Amino acid sequence: MKSANFSKHLLEFKNPSGTSRGILHTKETFILEISENGRKGIGECGIFRGLSFDDVPDYEEKLSWLCENINEDEAFLKKELLYFPSIWLGYEQATLNLKHGGKIYFPSEFTEGKSVIKTNGLIWMGNPDFMQRQIEEKLKLGFDCIKLKIGVDWSAEKAILKQLRNRFPKEKLELRVDANGGFTFDEAGTVLQELSELGIHSIEQPIKAGSWRAGSENEIAALCEKTPIPIALDEELIGVLDFEEKAALLENIKPQYIILKPSLIGGFSGTDEWISLAEKMKIGWWITSALESNIGLNAISQYTFTKNPKIPQGLGTGGLFTNNFESALKLNGDRLSMVAG
């Protein structure tokens, strides 16, 4: 018989980290442990307050329910946890870790320390000097793909991008931007054109999510149809948990890319569904962590490797916190690897 318990952990940022949704100082998360026959599996239920679909008052109550019903059939648990994607991911992780032991979730050449995952360097919002310092640090480390958070002060952000592009042509430095829904539809049209002139690879979520649903004008689809640079959907995927609804979203919007955050979109199984649909429709994708601790980041990185990613992934967040857990991951420049053993 299995037993399970969970504990709350408050991650503290080394430096306040800015997005168009505000400044982040701490990040709440929950660690789930499942035990059976003297073995233990650990997973992370990485709720993102203010963003996660399951940011609801009875979140901890649902975690308690899972622990009490941990011996129920997995299909039953998955159905009951459909609207709690971060809890389901924690369960998936803990179950896999219980099976494989140590720090292993998805055995592969990555977990053996033989292969790496190429990542992008993330630049957080802030004043121009702060952003510039982050950029120089990433360049010095050898990143040739950098992602900047934008959408607070577009004039200043554009100046930084222009300066970067003047130093490095797009063949030498790939630039991605993430607006987190920070622009209006009218603003986005202008921003997309200006980004195109700067040779930007893609923009994530230029406008707020939800305009594709019935009764709206489907502004995001209009942008994707005429955009001069690729648009990647991010927040748009949150809360879309039914397979048919996922297919309808992609068919209605026809994005160039989707960004996959397992904690927010239904765990590994939910991410598998998005990838299968995207590849069928010839839509690109990459996987990004969502400020998980090193426990969740480790599991998500191992999963990402099994999907054979072709472009840089967004997995390098473990060093943001002062009180993170011990990590099996190592970032050497833009190459993420795992220390075997």
C-alpha positions in Angstrom: 0.0 0.0 0.0 1.2 3.5 -0.8 1.1 6.5 1.5 1.5 10.1 0.6 2.1 13.5 2.2 2.8 17.0 1.0 4.6 20.1 2.4 4.6 23.8 1.4 7.8 25.5 0.4 8.2 29.3 -0.3 10.9 30.0 -2.8 12.6 33.3 -2.4 14.0 35.2 -5.4 17.6 36.4 -5.2 16.5 39.5 -7.0 12.9 40.7 -7.5 11.9 39.4 -11.0 9.7 41.5 -13.2 7.1 40.6 -15.8 4.2 42.6 -17.3 2.1 41.1 -14.5 4.2 42.6 -11.8 7.3 42.1 -9.6 7.9 38.6 -8.1 9.6 38.3 -4.7 8.5 34.8 -3.7 7.1 31.7 -5.3 4.9 29.3 -3.5 5.1 25.6 -4.3 4.2 22.2 -2.8 6.3 19.0 -2.5 4.5 15.7 -2.8 6.0 12.5 -1.5 4.6 9.0 -2.2 6.0 6.0 -0.3 5.7 2.3 -0.9 7.6 -0.7 0.5 10.4 1.5 1.9 10.8 3.5 -1.4 10.0 7.1 -1.8 9.1 9.2 -4.8 9.2 13.0 -4.9 7.3 15.4 -7.1 6.5 19.1 -7.2 3.0 20.6 -7.5 4.2 23.9 -8.9 1.3 26.2 -8.6 1.8 29.7 -10.0 -0.4 32.1 -8.0 -2.3 34.5 -10.3 -1.6 32.5 -13.4 -2.3 28.8 -12.7 -5.8 27.5 -13.7 -5.8 25.7 -10.3 -5.1 28.8 -8.2 -8.3 28.2 -6.2 -9.1 28.4 -2.4 -9.4 24.6 -2.0 -6.0 23.8 -3.6 -4.5 22.4 -0.4 -7.7 20.6 0.3 -7.4 18.8 -3.0 -3.8 17.9 -2.2 -5.0 16.4 1.0 -7.7 14.5 -0.9 -5.0 13.1 -3.2 -2.9 11.9 -0.3 -5.9 10.2 1.3 -6.8 8.5 -2.0 -3.3 7.7 -3.3 -4.2 4.0 -3.7 -7.1 4.6 -6.1 -6.8 3.7 -9.8 -4.7 6.2 -11.8 -7.4 6.8 -14.3 -9.8 7.8 -11.5 -7.2 10.1 -10.0 -6.5 11.7 -13.4 -10.2 12.4 -13.9 -10.6 13.9 -10.4 -7.5 16.1 -10.9 -8.3 17.3 -14.4 -8.9 20.9 -13.1 -5.8 20.8 -10.9 -3.0 20.4 -13.6 -0.1 21.3 -11.2 -1.2 18.7 -8.7 -1.6 16.1 -11.5 2.0 16.9 -12.6 3.3 16.5 -9.0 1.6 13.1 -8.9 3.1 12.1 -12.2 6.5 13.1 -11.0 6.3 11.3 -7.7 5.0 8.1 -9.3 7.8 8.1 -11.9 10.4 8.8 -9.2 9.0 6.1 -7.0 9.5 3.7 -9.9 13.0 4.8 -10.9 14.5 6.0 -7.7 17.2 8.6 -6.9 16.7 11.7 -8.9 15.4 9.8 -12.0 12.0 10.4 -13.7 12.7 9.6 -17.3 15.8 7.4 -17.8 17.8 8.4 -20.9 21.2 9.5 -22.1 20.4 12.8 -20.4 20.1 11.3 -17.0 23.3 9.3 -17.6 25.1 12.5 -18.2 25.8 11.7 -21.8 23.6 14.3 -23.6 22.5 17.9 -23.0 19.6 20.2 -23.7 20.3 23.6 -25.4 18.5 26.4 -23.6 17.7 30.1 -24.1 18.9 32.8 -21.7 16.1 34.6 -20.0 16.3 38.3 -19.4 13.9 39.6 -16.7 12.2 43.0 -16.9 13.6 46.0 -15.0 15.3 49.3 -15.7 17.5 49.4 -18.8 20.8 49.0 -16.8 19.5 45.9 -15.0 18.4 44.3 -18.3 21.6 45.2 -19.9 23.6 43.6 -17.1 21.7 40.4 -17.5 22.2 40.4 -21.3 26.0 40.9 -21.0 26.1 38.0 -18.5 24.3 35.7 -20.8 26.4 36.7 -23.8 29.6 36.1 -21.7 28.4 32.6 -20.8 28.0 31.8 -24.5 24.2 31.9 -25.1 23.3 32.4 -28.7 19.5 32.5 -28.0 18.2 35.1 -25.6 14.6 35.8 -24.5 13.6 39.2 -23.1 10.5 39.9 -21.1 8.8 43.0 -22.6 5.5 44.8 -22.4 6.1 47.4 -19.6 8.1 50.1 -21.4 8.2 49.3 -25.0 10.2 52.3 -26.0 13.1 51.4 -23.7 12.7 47.7 -24.5 12.9 48.4 -28.2 16.0 50.4 -27.7 17.7 47.5 -25.9 16.7 45.1 -28.7 17.9 47.5 -31.4 21.3 47.9 -29.7 21.6 44.1 -29.4 20.8 43.6 -33.0 23.3 46.2 -34.1 26.0 44.2 -32.3 24.9 40.8 -33.4 23.1 39.8 -36.7 20.3 37.3 -36.4 22.5 34.6 -37.8 24.7 35.0 -34.6 22.1 35.8 -32.0 18.5 34.6 -31.8 16.3 37.0 -30.0 12.9 36.0 -28.6 10.5 38.2 -26.7 7.8 37.4 -24.2 5.0 40.0 -23.7 2.9 38.0 -21.3 -0.2 39.6 -22.8 1.2 43.1 -22.2 -0.1 44.8 -25.4 -3.5 45.7 -26.7 -4.5 44.5 -30.1 -3.8 47.8 -31.7 -0.5 48.2 -30.0 0.5 44.6 -31.0 0.2 45.3 -34.7 2.8 48.1 -34.5 5.0 46.1 -32.1 5.1 43.1 -34.4 6.2 45.2 -37.4 8.9 46.8 -35.3 10.1 43.5 -34.1 10.2 42.2 -37.6 12.5 45.0 -38.6 14.8 44.0 -35.8 15.0 40.3 -37.0 13.3 38.9 -33.9 12.7 35.2 -33.9 9.3 35.2 -32.2 7.0 36.9 -29.7 5.1 35.0 -26.9 1.6 36.0 -26.1 1.5 39.6 -27.5 -2.1 40.2 -26.2 -4.2 38.8 -23.3 -5.4 35.3 -23.7 -9.0 34.3 -24.4 -10.0 36.3 -27.5 -10.4 33.2 -29.6 -13.4 31.9 -27.7 -17.0 32.2 -29.0 -18.5 35.6 -28.7 -15.2 37.4 -29.1 -13.5 38.8 -32.2 -10.6 36.3 -32.1 -8.0 39.0 -32.1 -5.1 36.6 -31.6 -6.1 34.6 -34.7 -6.1 37.9 -36.7 -2.6 38.7 -35.5 -1.3 35.2 -36.2 -2.8 35.3 -39.8 -1.0 38.5 -40.8 2.0 38.7 -38.4 5.4 39.5 -40.0 7.1 37.3 -37.3 6.1 34.1 -35.6 3.7 34.3 -32.7 3.9 31.7 -29.9 0.9 31.0 -27.6 1.6 30.7 -23.9 -1.1 31.8 -21.4 -3.6 31.0 -24.2 -3.1 27.3 -23.4 -3.8 27.6 -19.7 -7.2 26.1 -18.7 -7.6 24.3 -22.0 -7.7 20.8 -20.7 -10.0 18.8 -23.0 -8.3 17.2 -26.0 -11.0 18.4 -28.4 -10.8 21.9 -27.1 -7.0 21.9 -27.5 -7.5 20.9 -31.1 -10.2 23.6 -31.6 -7.9 26.3 -30.2 -5.0 25.4 -32.6 -7.3 25.1 -35.5 -9.0 28.5 -34.8 -5.9 30.5 -34.0 -3.3 28.7 -36.2 -0.2 30.0 -34.3 3.3 29.5 -35.5 4.5 28.1 -32.1 3.1 27.0 -28.7 4.9 27.3 -25.4 4.5 24.3 -23.2 4.6 24.6 -19.4 3.7 21.2 -17.9 2.8 22.7 -14.5 0.2 24.9 -16.1 -1.2 22.7 -18.9 -2.0 19.3 -17.3 1.4 17.7 -16.6 3.4 15.4 -18.9 0.3 13.7 -20.3 -1.3 17.1 -21.1 1.9 18.3 -22.7 2.0 15.1 -24.8 -1.4 15.9 -26.2 -0.4 19.5 -27.1 2.7 18.2 -28.9 0.9 15.5 -30.8 -1.7 18.1 -32.1 0.9 20.7 -32.9 3.1 18.4 -34.9 0.1 17.1 -36.8 -0.7 20.7 -37.7 2.9 21.6 -38.4 3.0 24.1 -35.5 6.4 24.5 -33.7 6.8 24.2 -29.9 9.2 24.4 -27.1 9.0 23.6 -23.4 9.5 26.1 -20.6 9.6 25.7 -16.9 7.3 27.9 -14.8 9.5 28.9 -11.8 9.5 25.5 -10.3 12.0 24.5 -7.7 14.9 22.3 -8.7 12.7 19.2 -8.0 10.2 20.1 -10.7 12.8 21.6 -13.0 14.8 18.3 -12.9 11.7 16.2 -13.8 10.6 18.6 -16.6 14.1 18.7 -18.0 14.3 14.9 -18.1 10.9 14.8 -19.8 11.9 17.5 -22.3 14.9 15.5 -23.5 12.7 12.5 -24.3 10.7 14.7 -26.7 13.8 15.2 -28.9 13.7 19.0 -28.9 15.1 20.7 -32.1 15.4 24.3 -30.8 16.5 26.0 -27.5 14.2 25.3 -24.6 13.4 27.5 -21.6 14.6 25.5 -18.7 17.2 27.5 -16.8 15.4 29.0 -13.8 16.9 27.0 -10.9 19.4 29.7 -10.0 16.8 32.4 -9.4 16.1 31.4 -5.8 18.1 31.7 -2.5 16.5 28.6 -0.9 16.2 26.1 -3.7 16.7 22.4 -3.2 19.9 20.6 -4.2 20.0 20.2 -7.9 21.1 17.3 -10.1 21.2 19.8 -13.1 24.2 21.8 -14.3 24.1 24.7 -16.7 27.3 25.1 -18.7 26.8 28.1 -20.8 23.6 27.4 -22.7 23.8 23.6 -22.3 21.8 22.0 -19.6 23.1 18.6 -18.4 22.5 16.2 -15.5 25.1 15.0 -13.1 24.7 11.2 -13.2 24.6 9.1 -10.0 
